[in-house]
Amino acid sequence: MKDPYYRDNVTSQGERFSSLLLCHKLRALGHDSVALTAEDCGIRAVGSPLNGNADWWRPRGR
């Protein structure tokens, strides 16, 4: 697993799965909940693979 893009993708799957688990747990407790990914929210990554950050300031669609 030397490809940094692949490693980023594999690592992000755990984050996506944990957000789904939290969503379902909140629903089971009677709360409204929706699992969203960063992409769903319009958050983009900047930087190089394995060393990126969220770009909080760029508006969605740009």
Sequence and secondary structure as in RCSB ss.txt:
>XXXX:A:sequence
MKDPYYRDNVTSQGERFSSLLLCHKLRALGHDSVALTAEDCGIRAVGSPLNGNADWWRPRGR
>XXXX:A:secstr
   HHHHHHHHHHHHHHHHHHHHHHHHHTT       HHHHT EEESSTTS EEE SS TT 
